[in-house]
Amino acid sequence: MTFEPITCDKCGPAVMANYLVKLVSGELSFCGHHYRKYAETLDTVSYEVIELNKAEEAPQLVEMAE
C-alpha cells in the first residue's frame, strides 16, 4: 500500500494540505493559509471540512477523591 500525500490545490505539490473540503461536485484540499483565505465562501458551498494531520489529545487520568 502506497501513501500519497495530500497537497494544497492552490500551492501545488510543495505544500501539504491541512484541510480537505468536501463539495457535492468533488473535493478540494488547502493549506491553512488558503483555507483561511477562502473559508467564508467554502463554508457556504461545502458539506464537510476535515482538518488533516490533527494531533488528537491523549485522554488524561483523573484521580478520584477518597
C-alpha positions as CSV (number, residue, x, y, z in Angstrom):
1,M,0.0,0.0,0.0
2,T,1.5,3.3,-1.1
3,F,0.7,6.5,0.7
4,E,0.3,9.6,-1.5
5,P,0.4,12.9,0.5
6,I,-2.5,15.3,0.0
7,T,-1.2,18.6,-1.2
8,C,-2.7,22.1,-1.4
9,D,-4.6,22.6,-4.6
10,K,-3.5,26.3,-4.7
11,C,0.2,26.0,-3.7
12,G,0.9,22.8,-5.6
13,P,2.9,19.6,-4.6
14,A,5.4,21.5,-2.5
15,V,2.9,22.2,0.3
16,M,1.0,19.7,2.4
17,A,-2.8,20.2,2.8
18,N,-4.2,20.9,6.2
19,Y,-7.9,20.8,5.2
20,L,-9.9,18.6,2.9
21,V,-13.1,20.3,1.8
22,K,-15.9,18.1,0.5
23,L,-18.2,19.5,-2.1
24,V,-21.2,18.0,-3.9
25,S,-19.1,18.1,-7.1
26,G,-15.8,16.7,-5.6
27,E,-13.1,17.6,-3.1
28,L,-10.6,20.4,-2.6
29,S,-7.5,20.4,-0.4
30,F,-5.9,23.5,1.0
31,C,-3.0,24.6,3.3
32,G,-4.0,26.6,6.3
33,H,-3.3,29.9,4.6
34,H,-5.5,29.2,1.6
35,Y,-8.3,27.6,3.7
36,R,-8.5,30.7,5.9
37,K,-8.4,33.0,2.8
38,Y,-11.4,31.2,1.2
39,A,-13.2,29.9,4.4
40,E,-16.2,32.2,4.2
41,T,-17.0,31.1,0.7
42,L,-16.1,27.4,1.3
43,D,-18.5,27.3,4.3
44,T,-21.4,28.2,2.1
45,V,-20.6,25.6,-0.7
46,S,-19.1,22.6,1.3
47,Y,-20.9,20.0,3.2
48,E,-17.9,18.9,5.3
49,V,-14.4,20.2,6.1
50,I,-11.9,17.8,7.5
51,E,-8.8,19.0,9.4
52,L,-5.9,16.8,8.3
53,N,-2.9,15.8,10.3
54,K,-4.5,17.0,13.5
55,A,-2.9,15.5,16.6
56,E,-5.5,14.2,19.0
57,E,-5.2,14.8,22.7
58,A,-4.5,11.8,24.7
59,P,-7.0,11.0,27.5
60,Q,-5.9,12.3,30.9
61,L,-6.3,10.3,34.0
62,V,-8.3,11.9,36.7
63,E,-7.6,11.0,40.3
64,M,-10.8,10.3,42.3
65,A,-11.1,11.9,45.8
66,E,-11.2,9.4,48.6
